[in-house]
Amino acid sequence: MKSFASDNYAGVQPEIMEALQKANTAHARSYGADEITKRTASLFKEVFEADVDVYFVFNGTGANVLSISSATQSYNAVLCADTSHIYNDESSAPETFTGCRFFPLPANEKGKLDIGTISERLIRKGDVHYPQTAILSITQATEYGTVYKPEEIKEIAALTKENGLCLHMDGSRFF
């Protein structure tokens, strides 16, 4: 049975397994001090043309929790689609580990968030009695199998930037 429900469902690609076996032949320094990690970090810097830090995590939930935690405080809120992976498929891990409140917004018929829907939910800014929105999360590809086009992402990114928010992309189906 094939399923696109999660990256955890798929077996390892043969090329990846071969690379793991090659890397597993001798002792190596731990905690990122090994040559493979250093080489990988250099490749990320090259691809993104920026001085980026690379953190390896076990799975997509770990990646989402780490990335959201790094951009929020416990009094923040995260906006996401009501069909989103982080809201429906990662149990309560994102809310538990970040301490943030997650607000699901209604997705359109294509499983995406519209600018109007997002804008309507940007409320109570500065109100100490209300979770302050810090992040908008979108899922690529959506639970409907649709994808945000580059133009749509640019429009959403402009809105988040204008409102001082971070844009998070859950890549649960990048693979």
C-alpha positions as CSV (number, residue, x, y, z in Angstrom):
1,M,0.0,0.0,0.0
2,K,1.3,3.5,-0.9
3,S,0.3,6.4,1.2
4,F,1.3,10.1,1.2
5,A,-0.1,10.6,4.8
6,S,3.4,11.0,6.3
7,D,7.1,10.8,5.5
8,N,7.3,8.2,8.2
9,Y,5.3,5.7,6.0
10,A,7.8,5.4,3.3
11,G,10.9,3.1,3.3
12,V,14.3,4.6,2.9
13,Q,15.4,5.3,-0.7
14,P,18.1,2.8,-1.8
15,E,20.6,5.6,-2.4
16,I,20.0,6.9,1.1
17,M,20.5,3.5,2.7
18,E,23.7,3.0,0.7
19,A,25.0,6.4,1.9
20,L,24.1,5.5,5.5
21,Q,26.0,2.3,5.3
22,K,29.0,4.0,3.9
23,A,28.9,6.6,6.7
24,N,28.6,3.8,9.3
25,T,32.0,2.2,8.8
26,A,34.1,3.8,11.4
27,H,34.1,5.9,14.6
28,A,33.3,9.6,14.1
29,R,33.0,12.5,16.5
30,S,29.5,13.2,17.7
31,Y,27.1,16.1,18.2
32,G,27.8,17.7,14.8
33,A,31.6,17.6,15.0
34,D,31.9,14.9,12.3
35,E,32.9,15.6,8.7
36,I,29.6,14.5,7.2
37,T,27.7,17.1,9.3
38,K,30.2,19.8,8.5
39,R,29.9,19.0,4.8
40,T,26.1,19.0,4.9
41,A,26.1,22.3,6.7
42,S,28.3,23.8,4.0
43,L,26.0,22.5,1.3
44,F,23.0,24.2,3.0
45,K,24.9,27.5,3.1
46,E,25.8,27.1,-0.5
47,V,22.2,26.3,-1.6
48,F,20.6,29.0,0.4
49,E,23.4,31.5,-0.2
50,A,23.3,32.5,3.5
51,D,25.0,31.7,6.7
52,V,22.5,29.2,8.0
53,D,22.6,26.8,11.0
54,V,21.6,23.2,10.4
55,Y,19.9,21.1,13.0
56,F,19.1,17.5,12.3
57,V,15.9,16.1,13.8
58,F,14.3,12.7,13.9
59,N,11.2,13.5,11.9
60,G,8.8,16.1,10.6
61,T,7.1,16.7,14.0
62,G,10.5,17.3,15.5
63,A,11.3,19.8,12.7
64,N,8.0,21.6,13.2
65,V,8.4,21.8,17.0
66,L,12.0,23.0,16.7
67,S,11.3,25.6,14.1
68,I,8.2,27.0,15.7
69,S,9.8,27.0,19.2
70,S,12.7,29.0,17.8
71,A,10.5,31.8,16.7
72,T,7.9,32.0,19.5
73,Q,7.4,32.6,23.2
74,S,4.8,30.7,25.3
75,Y,2.3,33.6,25.0
76,N,2.3,33.5,21.2
77,A,-0.2,32.0,18.8
78,V,0.2,30.1,15.6
79,L,-2.3,30.4,12.7
80,C,-2.7,27.4,10.4
81,A,-5.3,25.8,8.2
82,D,-8.0,23.7,9.9
83,T,-6.9,20.9,7.7
84,S,-3.2,21.4,8.4
85,H,-0.7,18.7,9.2
86,I,0.5,20.4,12.4
87,Y,-3.0,20.8,13.7
88,N,-4.5,17.4,12.8
89,D,-1.7,14.9,12.4
90,E,0.9,15.7,15.1
91,S,-1.3,15.1,18.0
92,S,-0.7,17.8,20.6
93,A,3.1,17.9,20.2
94,P,3.4,21.3,18.6
95,E,1.2,23.0,21.2
96,T,2.7,21.0,24.1
97,F,6.3,21.7,23.3
98,T,6.0,25.3,22.1
99,G,3.4,26.4,24.7
100,C,1.7,28.3,22.0
101,R,-2.0,28.4,21.1
102,F,-2.8,27.1,17.7
103,F,-5.7,28.7,15.9
104,P,-7.1,26.8,12.9
105,L,-8.4,28.9,10.0
106,P,-10.9,27.6,7.5
107,A,-9.1,26.3,4.4
108,N,-10.6,26.9,1.0
109,E,-11.9,24.2,-1.3
110,K,-8.3,23.5,-2.4
111,G,-7.1,23.0,1.1
112,K,-5.2,26.4,1.1
113,L,-5.4,29.5,3.2
114,D,-6.6,32.7,1.5
115,I,-5.2,36.1,2.2
116,G,-8.6,37.4,3.3
117,T,-9.1,34.6,5.8
118,I,-5.7,35.2,7.2
119,S,-6.2,39.0,7.4
120,E,-9.5,38.6,9.2
121,R,-7.8,36.6,12.0
122,L,-5.0,39.1,12.7
123,I,-6.8,40.5,15.7
124,R,-6.1,41.9,19.2
125,K,-2.5,42.9,18.5
126,G,-0.8,44.1,21.7
127,D,-3.7,42.8,23.9
128,V,-1.9,41.2,26.9
129,H,-5.0,39.1,27.6
130,Y,-4.8,37.4,24.2
131,P,-2.2,35.1,22.6
132,Q,-0.2,37.2,20.2
133,T,0.1,35.8,16.8
134,A,3.8,35.2,15.9
135,I,3.6,32.6,13.1
136,L,1.5,31.6,10.1
137,S,2.0,28.0,9.1
138,I,1.1,26.6,5.7
139,T,1.5,23.0,4.6
140,Q,3.2,22.1,1.3
141,A,1.7,20.0,-0.3
142,T,-1.7,20.4,1.4
143,E,-3.8,17.6,2.8
144,Y,-5.8,17.9,-0.4
145,G,-2.8,17.2,-2.5
146,T,-2.7,20.8,-3.9
147,V,0.3,23.0,-3.7
148,Y,0.8,26.7,-3.0
149,K,2.2,28.4,-6.2
150,P,5.2,30.7,-5.8
151,E,3.0,33.7,-6.4
152,E,0.6,32.6,-3.6
153,I,3.5,32.1,-1.2
154,K,4.9,35.5,-2.1
155,E,1.6,37.1,-1.4
156,I,1.3,35.3,2.0
157,A,4.9,36.1,2.8
158,A,4.2,39.8,2.1
159,L,1.2,39.8,4.5
160,T,3.1,38.1,7.3
161,K,6.1,40.5,6.9
162,E,3.7,43.5,6.9
163,N,2.3,42.2,10.2
164,G,5.5,41.2,11.9
165,L,4.9,37.5,11.7
166,C,7.1,34.6,10.7
167,L,6.0,32.3,7.8
168,H,6.4,28.6,8.6
169,M,6.1,26.0,5.9
170,D,5.4,22.5,7.1
171,G,7.1,20.3,4.6
172,S,5.4,17.0,5.7
173,R,5.2,16.0,2.1
174,F,8.3,17.5,0.6
175,F,9.8,14.1,0.2
